[in-house]
Amino acid sequence: MSTIINRDSLLELLSTRLQLLEIEKGDVDTEQSLFEQGILDSLSFLEFAVEIEGKYDIELDFSELEPTEFNSIEKLSKIIENAN
């Protein structure tokens, strides 16, 4: 699965949240922290991670990663690719 597909798929998983925040998918900087952009907080990130695990049938283990290693769409895409 390519990174582009992952990015689009991840943005799709965030679509309801983006609508609530009145943010267009195209306005999301995929390389910037989702937390810094105000899209996710710690609770919504956990919900997002569960959705990612279900969609890609993977188990995400963030225990050995620094938060900056998984805080953007781009970085999450790479984690998903490595998990597959």
Secondary structure, 3 states (H helix, E strand, C coil): CCHHHHHHHHHHHCHHHHHHCCCCHHHCCCCCCCCCCCCCCHHHHHHHHHHHHHHHCCCCCCCCCCHHHCCCHHHHHHHHHHHC
